[in-house]
Amino acid sequence: MTQITPMMKQYLEIKAQHQDAFLFFRLGDFYELFFEDAKLAAQELEITLTGRGQGEDRIPMCGVPHHSADQYMSRLIEKGYKVALCEQVEDPKEAKGVVKREVVKMLTPGTMMNGNVIKEKENNYLVALTSFKDQSFGLARTDLTTGECAATLISKDLEDVIHDIASSNAKELVVASNLDETILKKIQEKCSVTISFEDQVELDPRYEDLCVDLQSEKLRESFARLLQYLIRTQKRSLNHLQKVTYYHSDLFMKMDTHTKRNLELTESLREKKKAGSLLSIVDKTVTAMGGRLVKNWLERPLIDQSAIDGRLEIVSAFLESYFEREELRDELRHVYDLERLAGRIAYGSVNARELVQLKRSLEKVPVLKQLVGKMVPTSKNHWFTEEERVFELIDLLDRSLVEEPPISVTEGGMIRSGFHEELDTYRDASKNGKQWIAELEQKERQETGIRSLKIGFNKVFGYYIEVTKANMHLLPEGRYERKQTLTNAERYITPELKEKEALILEAEEKMEQLEYDLFVLVRDEAKQYLEYIQTLAHSISEIDVLAGFATVSEQRHYIRPVFSKKREISIIDGRHPVVETVIEKGQYVANDVHMKKGREMLLITGPNMAGKSTYMRQLALLAVMAQIGCYVPATSCEIPIFDQVFTRIGAADDLASGQSTFMVEMLETRYALTKATQNSLILLDEIGRGTSTYDGMALAQAIIEYIHDTVRAKTLFSTHYHELTQLDQELEDLQNVHVSAVEENGTVVFLHKVIDGQADRSYGIYVAELAELPSQVTERAEALLKQYEGSAVSTKAPSTNQPEPKVTLIDQQLTLFEEDTTKENKVKANLSGQEDKVIKKLVKKDVLHMTPIEAIQFVNELQRLLK
């Protein structure tokens, strides 16, 4: 085996300390990777895998140029990997033996500051989880790009922990290395998150001030784990981290991940994109900060009415002042991402161009303050309280930086003339020296008579006089010293040029270094304003979001919601905020929702594709919009404040954890039944369809009864089990409603209108025809349906007061109909099948409580049967 070189020994020692990361090992102008790192990186990055050494001892190796390494590292982070950045930390010219190297920074999914991983309008959260002996959990999170920090405690409920991690869309989770493997496995099954380990939980004294508002030692320990991980991996100042805020889940409307997904709050179900979500409708923000804030508000609607009303008051004020609001939004468009600029200032990664962006943003503050003051009453206007600090920072940046600085901070051209006397002296020397060079060129041309003679410069040879070979005989002897030979020319130096070159290059070298040093001073001075910049950023983002709410409310004719103290719902002409935008104008059918004593539960029946799910989601979305402080799509809306929303609408197999569609359905339903209170909203769609008919119907009825009698939450329950409509006779707070449809000449028209009463059929075969199933299938289904209906007697749902029936072997057969032995039914038996069905429908129907349109539909149905 080949002896390991000193450099490779150094690599292996450093790699041993960073086993869970790709080690980018700096060698000259490249970052190199070796062994398994190289094999995997070559595959993931689609770069060439080479080797170091010969034969069997050849070490797998690949590399990327240092100037373009960021894009490669970002691609690895985006895939969930970590990168350890290993740099040379001493000058190779002064090194004795192997150049000293060490990891200067860890790049991980939760600690990235820039690159493709960071989305402009999304937070990039790193979360730390601590499990305590009493089975409670501490969660702390930060977005390193903005400095936001928060923490909470959750008691003995791992599901709530998982929902919190998932709802924050955390990119990385930091846990103790000895965390229970069962807990970790459950988290990994439900959350797409990179796992990292940190066992140090002592709070660093330098950051003690961040925890002044945390009273619990558990919270402090949870944040300390997060902080220690950041200190260990980032190896630089974290001064931009803000004070840790305590958030309690009881302060916000709770929605589990299934509910947020089903309601399509921030992304569509099918394409997983913002388009088609509620966020795409209410996000009219014009700043990146506002975009992140409105998403956070949607994830956590308020339950404090005074706080909600405070937001609504400002939306109302913005609505009343169209021209001022539009001028405000135009000014906001010129405000850069102050939160992330503050993060880069603290991190030392900000450049001069970004500092100029900061200055231009700050220059907008006085006009923003003036415009907001015109619209919002002083009592509600809590923004822009330290305006004088704006002018201090603007003055610093204006005096120090040119208007259009380069991106690079090491090549000069950033600092404004007049800011620093010594720099101006160097610049003058450089400028005059170059002028002297231009004059020398003219002088040499005149003295030699060579019109093509020129003086040039490159970094290798410095300044030189270039003469073509055809003109070499015109040069005077003795004064020109040959410096370089080219194919068609010769390059020379003269004592005079050599002397001036030394002066010019010395001035330029010192000028570049001094410019960088001055830039660092300006950047460090800007750090003193970090807390102010972050406060200002939050103010501007709030204004941006609320002005956006006013804009969408005006554009889409939304109204201000009213909150009911009696837990009653009264919505007139409610509309689904997303669906109404994707159909032709004027075609959306608005619907009312009335829920109060006597109708706390709505049992919804009706045709497939007629709008039952839209109706259910619509109520939940209006509640969410109201509780984030936005107006809602309706003619009028009185609604209670919901503490939680649960949905079970649609399901798919969870193959990762080996759970079937029906198991997923039952788990989601169980979560709702065990967590909901009487102040919650529950939406259940087609419960029980994933198992046999009788199993499903029995489960559905039992769930309805449990919610009605025990949970008492506002509930919308849609079903195709028409037998369940009998429950309105047994359950005092259950009301039947249905989505109406009209059938004429064999064609079904869905009216999309939800009205009281029960539907008599689901029109499933008609939907199958719309889906263009083979006509042979749908015609056969129609014939079978007539056969079933011709001899059917409705099965009545068991009374909630009756004892459980005894099941015999005969009962277990697939018996669709009960045998009637009454005198009335014996008479009916003598009638033809169709007449019998008509009479049964007439006897069963409560005609006194039918609406005109229901009566027309009913008579039309009877006619169809008789024909």
Secondary structure, DSSP 8 states (H G I E B T S, - for coil): -----HHHHHHHHHHHT-TTSEEEEEETTEEEEEHHHHHHHHHHHT---EEESSGGG-EEEEEEEGGGHHHHHHHHHHTT--EEEEEE-S-TTT-SSS--EEEEEEE-TTT--SSTTS-TTS--EEEEEEE-TTSEEEEEEEETTTTEEEEEEEES-HHHHHHHHHHTT-SEEEE-TT--HHHHHHHHHH---EEEE-------GGGGGGGTT---HHHHHHHHHHHHHHHHHH-S--TT----EE--GGGB-EE-HHHHHHTTSSS-TTT-SSTTSHHHHH----SHHHHHHHHHHHHS-B--HHHHHHHHHHHHHHHT-HHHHHHHHHHHTT---HHHHHHHHHHT---HHHHHHHHHHHTTHHHHHHHHHHHS-TTT------HHHHHHHHHHHHHHB-SS--S-SSSS--B-TTS-HHHHHHHHHHHHHHHHHHHHHHHHHHHH--TT-EEEEETTTEEEEEEEGGGGGGS-TTT-EEEEE-SSEEEEE-HHHHHHHHHHHHHHHHHHHHHHHHHHHHHHHHHTTHHHHHHHHHHHHHHHHHHHHHHHHHHTT-B--EE-TT--EEEEEE--TTHHHHS-TT----EEEEESTT-SEEEEE--TTSSHHHHHHHHHHHHHHHHTT--BSSSEEEE---SEEEEE-----BGGGTB-HHHHHHHHHHHHHHH--TT-EEEEESTTTTS-HHHHHHHHHHHHHHIIIII--EEEEE-S-GGGGGGGGT-TTEEEEEEEEEEETTEEEEEEEEEES--S---HHHHHHHTT--HHHHHHHHHHHHHHHHT--------TTS------TTTTS--------SHHHHHHHTS-HHHHHHHHHHHH--GGG--HHHHHHHHHHHHHHH-
